[in-house]
Amino acid sequence: MAKPDDRSDNVAKLKKMIENTQQNISETKDYLQSHENEISNNDRTNLENKNARREESLDAFSSEVEDELQ
């Protein structure tokens, strides 16, 4: 039998996901800055693209939080 759809903690989970994603973005920026002379252009580009995708995820998470609160 399928479990009931319990969404009571969705907002808390989404907020934690936002917090973790923001931390990952910050850590990546710090890493890029600290190791700028050691990172290949390809690796730098890959990490910058990953942060761009993380930024997009933040927008999506924020929209989901707003939807859940309505």
HTML snippet that shows the backbone in 3Dmol.js (N, CA, C, O; Angstrom):
<script src="https://3Dmol.org/build/3Dmol-min.js"></script>
<div id="view" style="width:600px;height:400px;position:relative"></div>
<script>
const pdb = `
ATOM      1  N   MET A   1       0.838  -1.172   0.000  1.00  0.00           N
ATOM      2  CA  MET A   1       0.000   0.000   0.000  1.00  0.00           C
ATOM      3  C   MET A   1       0.895   1.251   0.000  1.00  0.00           C
ATOM      4  O   MET A   1       1.918   1.284   0.684  1.00  0.00           O
ATOM      5  N   ALA A   2       0.517   2.244  -0.745  1.00  0.00           N
ATOM      6  CA  ALA A   2       1.294   3.487  -0.857  1.00  0.00           C
ATOM      7  C   ALA A   2       1.186   4.300   0.424  1.00  0.00           C
ATOM      8  O   ALA A   2       0.151   4.323   1.089  1.00  0.00           O
ATOM      9  N   LYS A   3       2.283   4.961   0.744  1.00  0.00           N
ATOM     10  CA  LYS A   3       2.286   5.824   1.919  1.00  0.00           C
ATOM     11  C   LYS A   3       1.513   7.097   1.606  1.00  0.00           C
ATOM     12  O   LYS A   3       1.521   7.558   0.464  1.00  0.00           O
ATOM     13  N   PRO A   4       0.841   7.674   2.608  1.00  0.00           N
ATOM     14  CA  PRO A   4       0.144   8.945   2.378  1.00  0.00           C
ATOM     15  C   PRO A   4       1.154  10.048   2.078  1.00  0.00           C
ATOM     16  O   PRO A   4       2.292  10.013   2.548  1.00  0.00           O
ATOM     17  N   ASP A   5       0.727  11.007   1.304  1.00  0.00           N
ATOM     18  CA  ASP A   5       1.587  12.117   0.901  1.00  0.00           C
ATOM     19  C   ASP A   5       1.642  13.151   2.021  1.00  0.00           C
ATOM     20  O   ASP A   5       0.733  13.968   2.169  1.00  0.00           O
ATOM     21  N   ASP A   6       2.724  13.107   2.816  1.00  0.00           N
ATOM     22  CA  ASP A   6       2.878  14.016   3.948  1.00  0.00           C
ATOM     23  C   ASP A   6       3.823  15.144   3.564  1.00  0.00           C
ATOM     24  O   ASP A   6       5.030  14.937   3.431  1.00  0.00           O
ATOM     25  N   ARG A   7       3.274  16.328   3.388  1.00  0.00           N
ATOM     26  CA  ARG A   7       4.070  17.486   2.982  1.00  0.00           C
ATOM     27  C   ARG A   7       4.224  18.498   4.112  1.00  0.00           C
ATOM     28  O   ARG A   7       4.556  19.657   3.864  1.00  0.00           O
ATOM     29  N   SER A   8       3.993  18.081   5.314  1.00  0.00           N
ATOM     30  CA  SER A   8       3.993  19.010   6.441  1.00  0.00           C
ATOM     31  C   SER A   8       5.360  19.635   6.699  1.00  0.00           C
ATOM     32  O   SER A   8       5.443  20.725   7.265  1.00  0.00           O
ATOM     33  N   ASP A   9       6.424  18.960   6.294  1.00  0.00           N
ATOM     34  CA  ASP A   9       7.750  19.500   6.559  1.00  0.00           C
ATOM     35  C   ASP A   9       8.470  19.969   5.292  1.00  0.00           C
ATOM     36  O   ASP A   9       9.686  20.161   5.305  1.00  0.00           O
ATOM     37  N   ASN A  10       7.729  20.152   4.206  1.00  0.00           N
ATOM     38  CA  ASN A  10       8.344  20.576   2.939  1.00  0.00           C
ATOM     39  C   ASN A  10       9.066  21.912   3.048  1.00  0.00           C
ATOM     40  O   ASN A  10      10.171  22.058   2.526  1.00  0.00           O
ATOM     41  N   VAL A  11       8.464  22.884   3.714  1.00  0.00           N
ATOM     42  CA  VAL A  11       9.072  24.212   3.818  1.00  0.00           C
ATOM     43  C   VAL A  11      10.399  24.112   4.565  1.00  0.00           C
ATOM     44  O   VAL A  11      11.387  24.720   4.153  1.00  0.00           O
ATOM     45  N   ALA A  12      10.431  23.363   5.642  1.00  0.00           N
ATOM     46  CA  ALA A  12      11.669  23.207   6.409  1.00  0.00           C
ATOM     47  C   ALA A  12      12.746  22.527   5.565  1.00  0.00           C
ATOM     48  O   ALA A  12      13.910  22.928   5.591  1.00  0.00           O
ATOM     49  N   LYS A  13      12.351  21.503   4.824  1.00  0.00           N
ATOM     50  CA  LYS A  13      13.313  20.805   3.958  1.00  0.00           C
ATOM     51  C   LYS A  13      13.828  21.730   2.858  1.00  0.00           C
ATOM     52  O   LYS A  13      15.022  21.740   2.561  1.00  0.00           O
ATOM     53  N   LEU A  14      12.942  22.491   2.266  1.00  0.00           N
ATOM     54  CA  LEU A  14      13.349  23.422   1.210  1.00  0.00           C
ATOM     55  C   LEU A  14      14.282  24.496   1.750  1.00  0.00           C
ATOM     56  O   LEU A  14      15.263  24.853   1.097  1.00  0.00           O
ATOM     57  N   LYS A  15      13.986  25.009   2.928  1.00  0.00           N
ATOM     58  CA  LYS A  15      14.848  26.033   3.526  1.00  0.00           C
ATOM     59  C   LYS A  15      16.229  25.468   3.820  1.00  0.00           C
ATOM     60  O   LYS A  15      17.227  26.170   3.656  1.00  0.00           O
ATOM     61  N   LYS A  16      16.304  24.224   4.248  1.00  0.00           N
ATOM     62  CA  LYS A  16      17.593  23.574   4.494  1.00  0.00           C
ATOM     63  C   LYS A  16      18.344  23.393   3.166  1.00  0.00           C
ATOM     64  O   LYS A  16      19.560  23.579   3.109  1.00  0.00           O
ATOM     65  N   MET A  17      17.625  23.035   2.114  1.00  0.00           N
ATOM     66  CA  MET A  17      18.242  22.883   0.801  1.00  0.00           C
ATOM     67  C   MET A  17      18.794  24.225   0.310  1.00  0.00           C
ATOM     68  O   MET A  17      19.875  24.279  -0.276  1.00  0.00           O
ATOM     69  N   ILE A  18      18.053  25.296   0.550  1.00  0.00           N
ATOM     70  CA  ILE A  18      18.514  26.636   0.177  1.00  0.00           C
ATOM     71  C   ILE A  18      19.790  26.974   0.936  1.00  0.00           C
ATOM     72  O   ILE A  18      20.763  27.452   0.353  1.00  0.00           O
ATOM     73  N   GLU A  19      19.776  26.724   2.229  1.00  0.00           N
ATOM     74  CA  GLU A  19      20.948  27.012   3.067  1.00  0.00           C
ATOM     75  C   GLU A  19      22.174  26.219   2.588  1.00  0.00           C
ATOM     76  O   GLU A  19      23.264  26.777   2.458  1.00  0.00           O
ATOM     77  N   ASN A  20      21.995  24.938   2.331  1.00  0.00           N
ATOM     78  CA  ASN A  20      23.100  24.102   1.862  1.00  0.00           C
ATOM     79  C   ASN A  20      23.626  24.566   0.509  1.00  0.00           C
ATOM     80  O   ASN A  20      24.836  24.583   0.280  1.00  0.00           O
ATOM     81  N   THR A  21      22.723  24.939  -0.379  1.00  0.00           N
ATOM     82  CA  THR A  21      23.121  25.392  -1.710  1.00  0.00           C
ATOM     83  C   THR A  21      23.891  26.708  -1.620  1.00  0.00           C
ATOM     84  O   THR A  21      24.897  26.892  -2.304  1.00  0.00           O
ATOM     85  N   GLN A  22      23.419  27.615  -0.781  1.00  0.00           N
ATOM     86  CA  GLN A  22      24.136  28.880  -0.588  1.00  0.00           C
ATOM     87  C   GLN A  22      25.534  28.635  -0.027  1.00  0.00           C
ATOM     88  O   GLN A  22      26.493  29.295  -0.426  1.00  0.00           O
ATOM     89  N   GLN A  23      25.644  27.696   0.887  1.00  0.00           N
ATOM     90  CA  GLN A  23      26.943  27.362   1.461  1.00  0.00           C
ATOM     91  C   GLN A  23      27.864  26.774   0.386  1.00  0.00           C
ATOM     92  O   GLN A  23      29.046  27.114   0.336  1.00  0.00           O
ATOM     93  N   ASN A  24      27.340  25.902  -0.465  1.00  0.00           N
ATOM     94  CA  ASN A  24      28.142  25.325  -1.538  1.00  0.00           C
ATOM     95  C   ASN A  24      28.628  26.389  -2.510  1.00  0.00           C
ATOM     96  O   ASN A  24      29.769  26.340  -2.970  1.00  0.00           O
ATOM     97  N   ILE A  25      27.771  27.342  -2.820  1.00  0.00           N
ATOM     98  CA  ILE A  25      28.157  28.441  -3.717  1.00  0.00           C
ATOM     99  C   ILE A  25      29.298  29.236  -3.083  1.00  0.00           C
ATOM    100  O   ILE A  25      30.293  29.542  -3.740  1.00  0.00           O
ATOM    101  N   SER A  26      29.145  29.563  -1.819  1.00  0.00           N
ATOM    102  CA  SER A  26      30.154  30.339  -1.114  1.00  0.00           C
ATOM    103  C   SER A  26      31.482  29.591  -1.036  1.00  0.00           C
ATOM    104  O   SER A  26      32.539  30.176  -1.274  1.00  0.00           O
ATOM    105  N   GLU A  27      31.435  28.312  -0.708  1.00  0.00           N
ATOM    106  CA  GLU A  27      32.651  27.511  -0.609  1.00  0.00           C
ATOM    107  C   GLU A  27      33.356  27.404  -1.959  1.00  0.00           C
ATOM    108  O   GLU A  27      34.585  27.443  -2.027  1.00  0.00           O
ATOM    109  N   THR A  28      32.590  27.272  -3.013  1.00  0.00           N
ATOM    110  CA  THR A  28      33.182  27.192  -4.346  1.00  0.00           C
ATOM    111  C   THR A  28      33.835  28.506  -4.725  1.00  0.00           C
ATOM    112  O   THR A  28      34.935  28.517  -5.278  1.00  0.00           O
ATOM    113  N   LYS A  29      33.171  29.612  -4.434  1.00  0.00           N
ATOM    114  CA  LYS A  29      33.764  30.928  -4.719  1.00  0.00           C
ATOM    115  C   LYS A  29      35.062  31.113  -3.939  1.00  0.00           C
ATOM    116  O   LYS A  29      36.055  31.587  -4.490  1.00  0.00           O
ATOM    117  N   ASP A  30      35.057  30.740  -2.662  1.00  0.00           N
ATOM    118  CA  ASP A  30      36.256  30.838  -1.833  1.00  0.00           C
ATOM    119  C   ASP A  30      37.379  29.962  -2.400  1.00  0.00           C
ATOM    120  O   ASP A  30      38.535  30.384  -2.457  1.00  0.00           O
ATOM    121  N   TYR A  31      37.034  28.759  -2.812  1.00  0.00           N
ATOM    122  CA  TYR A  31      38.020  27.835  -3.387  1.00  0.00           C
ATOM    123  C   TYR A  31      38.628  28.418  -4.658  1.00  0.00           C
ATOM    124  O   TYR A  31      39.844  28.392  -4.847  1.00  0.00           O
ATOM    125  N   LEU A  32      37.772  28.941  -5.520  1.00  0.00           N
ATOM    126  CA  LEU A  32      38.266  29.526  -6.767  1.00  0.00           C
ATOM    127  C   LEU A  32      39.196  30.701  -6.489  1.00  0.00           C
ATOM    128  O   LEU A  32      40.210  30.870  -7.165  1.00  0.00           O
ATOM    129  N   GLN A  33      38.854  31.497  -5.510  1.00  0.00           N
ATOM    130  CA  GLN A  33      39.671  32.656  -5.174  1.00  0.00           C
ATOM    131  C   GLN A  33      41.001  32.229  -4.539  1.00  0.00           C
ATOM    132  O   GLN A  33      42.050  32.792  -4.852  1.00  0.00           O
ATOM    133  N   SER A  34      40.952  31.255  -3.666  1.00  0.00           N
ATOM    134  CA  SER A  34      42.149  30.808  -2.957  1.00  0.00           C
ATOM    135  C   SER A  34      43.122  30.040  -3.838  1.00  0.00           C
ATOM    136  O   SER A  34      44.327  30.048  -3.590  1.00  0.00           O
ATOM    137  N   HIS A  35      42.607  29.380  -4.861  1.00  0.00           N
ATOM    138  CA  HIS A  35      43.433  28.514  -5.700  1.00  0.00           C
ATOM    139  C   HIS A  35      43.457  28.969  -7.157  1.00  0.00           C
ATOM    140  O   HIS A  35      43.665  28.161  -8.063  1.00  0.00           O
ATOM    141  N   GLU A  36      43.243  30.261  -7.377  1.00  0.00           N
ATOM    142  CA  GLU A  36      43.113  30.758  -8.746  1.00  0.00           C
ATOM    143  C   GLU A  36      44.317  30.458  -9.622  1.00  0.00           C
ATOM    144  O   GLU A  36      44.164  30.297 -10.832  1.00  0.00           O
ATOM    145  N   ASN A  37      45.500  30.381  -9.052  1.00  0.00           N
ATOM    146  CA  ASN A  37      46.696  30.113  -9.847  1.00  0.00           C
ATOM    147  C   ASN A  37      46.951  28.626 -10.059  1.00  0.00           C
ATOM    148  O   ASN A  37      47.820  28.247 -10.844  1.00  0.00           O
ATOM    149  N   GLU A  38      46.202  27.791  -9.367  1.00  0.00           N
ATOM    150  CA  GLU A  38      46.403  26.348  -9.429  1.00  0.00           C
ATOM    151  C   GLU A  38      45.339  25.636 -10.254  1.00  0.00           C
ATOM    152  O   GLU A  38      45.489  24.451 -10.555  1.00  0.00           O
ATOM    153  N   ILE A  39      44.291  26.317 -10.617  1.00  0.00           N
ATOM    154  CA  ILE A  39      43.149  25.702 -11.290  1.00  0.00           C
ATOM    155  C   ILE A  39      43.251  25.941 -12.792  1.00  0.00           C
ATOM    156  O   ILE A  39      43.539  27.050 -13.241  1.00  0.00           O
ATOM    157  N   SER A  40      43.011  24.886 -13.555  1.00  0.00           N
ATOM    158  CA  SER A  40      43.012  25.039 -15.012  1.00  0.00           C
ATOM    159  C   SER A  40      41.793  25.846 -15.441  1.00  0.00           C
ATOM    160  O   SER A  40      40.800  25.919 -14.716  1.00  0.00           O
ATOM    161  N   ASN A  41      41.870  26.437 -16.596  1.00  0.00           N
ATOM    162  CA  ASN A  41      40.735  27.211 -17.121  1.00  0.00           C
ATOM    163  C   ASN A  41      39.501  26.336 -17.259  1.00  0.00           C
ATOM    164  O   ASN A  41      38.383  26.783 -17.003  1.00  0.00           O
ATOM    165  N   ASN A  42      39.705  25.096 -17.660  1.00  0.00           N
ATOM    166  CA  ASN A  42      38.585  24.170 -17.821  1.00  0.00           C
ATOM    167  C   ASN A  42      37.905  23.893 -16.476  1.00  0.00           C
ATOM    168  O   ASN A  42      36.678  23.920 -16.375  1.00  0.00           O
ATOM    169  N   ASP A  43      38.712  23.627 -15.452  1.00  0.00           N
ATOM    170  CA  ASP A  43      38.146  23.381 -14.117  1.00  0.00           C
ATOM    171  C   ASP A  43      37.436  24.618 -13.584  1.00  0.00           C
ATOM    172  O   ASP A  43      36.363  24.518 -12.990  1.00  0.00           O
ATOM    173  N   ARG A  44      38.039  25.782 -13.799  1.00  0.00           N
ATOM    174  CA  ARG A  44      37.418  27.037 -13.361  1.00  0.00           C
ATOM    175  C   ARG A  44      36.056  27.210 -14.026  1.00  0.00           C
ATOM    176  O   ARG A  44      35.064  27.522 -13.367  1.00  0.00           O
ATOM    177  N   THR A  45      36.023  27.005 -15.322  1.00  0.00           N
ATOM    178  CA  THR A  45      34.765  27.140 -16.067  1.00  0.00           C
ATOM    179  C   THR A  45      33.719  26.160 -15.550  1.00  0.00           C
ATOM    180  O   THR A  45      32.554  26.519 -15.376  1.00  0.00           O
ATOM    181  N   ASN A  46      34.140  24.924 -15.306  1.00  0.00           N
ATOM    182  CA  ASN A  46      33.205  23.916 -14.796  1.00  0.00           C
ATOM    183  C   ASN A  46      32.635  24.316 -13.443  1.00  0.00           C
ATOM    184  O   ASN A  46      31.435  24.173 -13.210  1.00  0.00           O
ATOM    185  N   LEU A  47      33.482  24.813 -12.550  1.00  0.00           N
ATOM    186  CA  LEU A  47      33.006  25.225 -11.229  1.00  0.00           C
ATOM    187  C   LEU A  47      32.108  26.460 -11.314  1.00  0.00           C
ATOM    188  O   LEU A  47      31.117  26.555 -10.590  1.00  0.00           O
ATOM    189  N   GLU A  48      32.443  27.389 -12.179  1.00  0.00           N
ATOM    190  CA  GLU A  48      31.596  28.580 -12.348  1.00  0.00           C
ATOM    191  C   GLU A  48      30.240  28.196 -12.929  1.00  0.00           C
ATOM    192  O   GLU A  48      29.213  28.748 -12.534  1.00  0.00           O
ATOM    193  N   ASN A  49      30.237  27.245 -13.872  1.00  0.00           N
ATOM    194  CA  ASN A  49      28.968  26.775 -14.450  1.00  0.00           C
ATOM    195  C   ASN A  49      28.136  26.051 -13.397  1.00  0.00           C
ATOM    196  O   ASN A  49      26.912  26.183 -13.360  1.00  0.00           O
ATOM    197  N   LYS A  50      28.806  25.289 -12.547  1.00  0.00           N
ATOM    198  CA  LYS A  50      28.096  24.580 -11.486  1.00  0.00           C
ATOM    199  C   LYS A  50      27.436  25.582 -10.531  1.00  0.00           C
ATOM    200  O   LYS A  50      26.296  25.387 -10.108  1.00  0.00           O
ATOM    201  N   ASN A  51      28.161  26.650 -10.196  1.00  0.00           N
ATOM    202  CA  ASN A  51      27.567  27.675  -9.332  1.00  0.00           C
ATOM    203  C   ASN A  51      26.394  28.361 -10.017  1.00  0.00           C
ATOM    204  O   ASN A  51      25.416  28.710  -9.355  1.00  0.00           O
ATOM    205  N   ALA A  52      26.471  28.559 -11.321  1.00  0.00           N
ATOM    206  CA  ALA A  52      25.353  29.166 -12.049  1.00  0.00           C
ATOM    207  C   ALA A  52      24.116  28.265 -11.956  1.00  0.00           C
ATOM    208  O   ALA A  52      23.000  28.754 -11.778  1.00  0.00           O
ATOM    209  N   ARG A  53      24.317  26.962 -12.075  1.00  0.00           N
ATOM    210  CA  ARG A  53      23.190  26.026 -11.938  1.00  0.00           C
ATOM    211  C   ARG A  53      22.648  26.044 -10.506  1.00  0.00           C
ATOM    212  O   ARG A  53      21.442  25.929 -10.286  1.00  0.00           O
ATOM    213  N   ARG A  54      23.548  26.191  -9.545  1.00  0.00           N
ATOM    214  CA  ARG A  54      23.109  26.283  -8.152  1.00  0.00           C
ATOM    215  C   ARG A  54      22.260  27.528  -7.934  1.00  0.00           C
ATOM    216  O   ARG A  54      21.264  27.480  -7.211  1.00  0.00           O
ATOM    217  N   GLU A  55      22.643  28.642  -8.551  1.00  0.00           N
ATOM    218  CA  GLU A  55      21.860  29.872  -8.452  1.00  0.00           C
ATOM    219  C   GLU A  55      20.456  29.661  -9.020  1.00  0.00           C
ATOM    220  O   GLU A  55      19.472  30.142  -8.456  1.00  0.00           O
ATOM    221  N   GLU A  56      20.373  28.946 -10.128  1.00  0.00           N
ATOM    222  CA  GLU A  56      19.061  28.643 -10.716  1.00  0.00           C
ATOM    223  C   GLU A  56      18.242  27.781  -9.760  1.00  0.00           C
ATOM    224  O   GLU A  56      17.034  27.971  -9.621  1.00  0.00           O
ATOM    225  N   SER A  57      18.901  26.841  -9.108  1.00  0.00           N
ATOM    226  CA  SER A  57      18.205  25.992  -8.139  1.00  0.00           C
ATOM    227  C   SER A  57      17.671  26.805  -6.978  1.00  0.00           C
ATOM    228  O   SER A  57      16.574  26.543  -6.484  1.00  0.00           O
ATOM    229  N   LEU A  58      18.440  27.793  -6.539  1.00  0.00           N
ATOM    230  CA  LEU A  58      17.970  28.650  -5.449  1.00  0.00           C
ATOM    231  C   LEU A  58      16.667  29.346  -5.820  1.00  0.00           C
ATOM    232  O   LEU A  58      15.752  29.443  -5.002  1.00  0.00           O
ATOM    233  N   ASP A  59      16.587  29.828  -7.054  1.00  0.00           N
ATOM    234  CA  ASP A  59      15.356  30.470  -7.513  1.00  0.00           C
ATOM    235  C   ASP A  59      14.186  29.490  -7.475  1.00  0.00           C
ATOM    236  O   ASP A  59      13.085  29.832  -7.044  1.00  0.00           O
ATOM    237  N   ALA A  60      14.446  28.269  -7.931  1.00  0.00           N
ATOM    238  CA  ALA A  60      13.393  27.255  -7.941  1.00  0.00           C
ATOM    239  C   ALA A  60      12.970  26.889  -6.518  1.00  0.00           C
ATOM    240  O   ALA A  60      11.780  26.763  -6.232  1.00  0.00           O
ATOM    241  N   PHE A  61      13.949  26.719  -5.632  1.00  0.00           N
ATOM    242  CA  PHE A  61      13.627  26.392  -4.237  1.00  0.00           C
ATOM    243  C   PHE A  61      12.796  27.502  -3.606  1.00  0.00           C
ATOM    244  O   PHE A  61      11.827  27.232  -2.897  1.00  0.00           O
ATOM    245  N   SER A  62      13.172  28.741  -3.863  1.00  0.00           N
ATOM    246  CA  SER A  62      12.432  29.880  -3.296  1.00  0.00           C
ATOM    247  C   SER A  62      10.996  29.909  -3.802  1.00  0.00           C
ATOM    248  O   SER A  62      10.069  30.186  -3.040  1.00  0.00           O
ATOM    249  N   SER A  63      10.814  29.625  -5.082  1.00  0.00           N
ATOM    250  CA  SER A  63       9.459  29.569  -5.644  1.00  0.00           C
ATOM    251  C   SER A  63       8.643  28.461  -4.997  1.00  0.00           C
ATOM    252  O   SER A  63       7.456  28.631  -4.720  1.00  0.00           O
ATOM    253  N   GLU A  64       9.293  27.321  -4.759  1.00  0.00           N
ATOM    254  CA  GLU A  64       8.590  26.208  -4.119  1.00  0.00           C
ATOM    255  C   GLU A  64       8.177  26.570  -2.691  1.00  0.00           C
ATOM    256  O   GLU A  64       7.085  26.212  -2.251  1.00  0.00           O
ATOM    257  N   VAL A  65       9.045  27.276  -1.973  1.00  0.00           N
ATOM    258  CA  VAL A  65       8.703  27.702  -0.617  1.00  0.00           C
ATOM    259  C   VAL A  65       7.480  28.605  -0.657  1.00  0.00           C
ATOM    260  O   VAL A  65       6.559  28.444   0.143  1.00  0.00           O
ATOM    261  N   GLU A  66       7.469  29.565  -1.595  1.00  0.00           N
ATOM    262  CA  GLU A  66       6.319  30.454  -1.717  1.00  0.00           C
ATOM    263  C   GLU A  66       5.055  29.670  -2.018  1.00  0.00           C
ATOM    264  O   GLU A  66       4.001  29.953  -1.447  1.00  0.00           O
ATOM    265  N   ASP A  67       5.146  28.675  -2.919  1.00  0.00           N
ATOM    266  CA  ASP A  67       3.975  27.859  -3.247  1.00  0.00           C
ATOM    267  C   ASP A  67       3.477  27.084  -2.030  1.00  0.00           C
ATOM    268  O   ASP A  67       2.272  26.980  -1.803  1.00  0.00           O
ATOM    269  N   GLU A  68       4.399  26.550  -1.261  1.00  0.00           N
ATOM    270  CA  GLU A  68       4.021  25.766  -0.085  1.00  0.00           C
ATOM    271  C   GLU A  68       3.353  26.631   0.985  1.00  0.00           C
ATOM    272  O   GLU A  68       2.488  26.158   1.723  1.00  0.00           O
ATOM    273  N   LEU A  69       3.755  27.888   1.063  1.00  0.00           N
ATOM    274  CA  LEU A  69       3.214  28.783   2.096  1.00  0.00           C
ATOM    275  C   LEU A  69       1.844  29.333   1.733  1.00  0.00           C
ATOM    276  O   LEU A  69       1.177  29.920   2.584  1.00  0.00           O
ATOM    277  N   GLN A  70       1.417  29.162   0.517  1.00  0.00           N
ATOM    278  CA  GLN A  70       0.105  29.679   0.098  1.00  0.00           C
ATOM    279  C   GLN A  70      -0.992  28.703   0.356  1.00  0.00           C
ATOM    280  O   GLN A  70      -2.153  28.986   0.060  1.00  0.00           O
TER     281      GLN A  70
END
`;
const viewer = $3Dmol.createViewer("view");
viewer.addModel(pdb, "pdb");
viewer.setStyle({}, {cartoon: {color: "spectrum"}});
viewer.zoomTo();
viewer.render();
</script>
